[in-house]
Amino acid sequence: MLTGIKQKANVGKNGKIELPTTDLAEGTIVEDETTYLFQSEVNKQCLLKARENLEKRNLI
């Protein structure tokens, strides 16, 4: 069983994330879960601040 994939992704129109891969057969159902990223309060605040900066176009 495949337990993880790490690769670069392309963000397309309307925020659609495209993950090109040859490791998975066509029709394979995959599930992405990122709720673990909010388990740590410090990490949660960092991610929320990063999103806020992104929305303000403050990218530096």
Helices and strands as residue ranges (DSSP letters): E 10-11, G 13-15, E 17-18, G 35-38, H 41-55
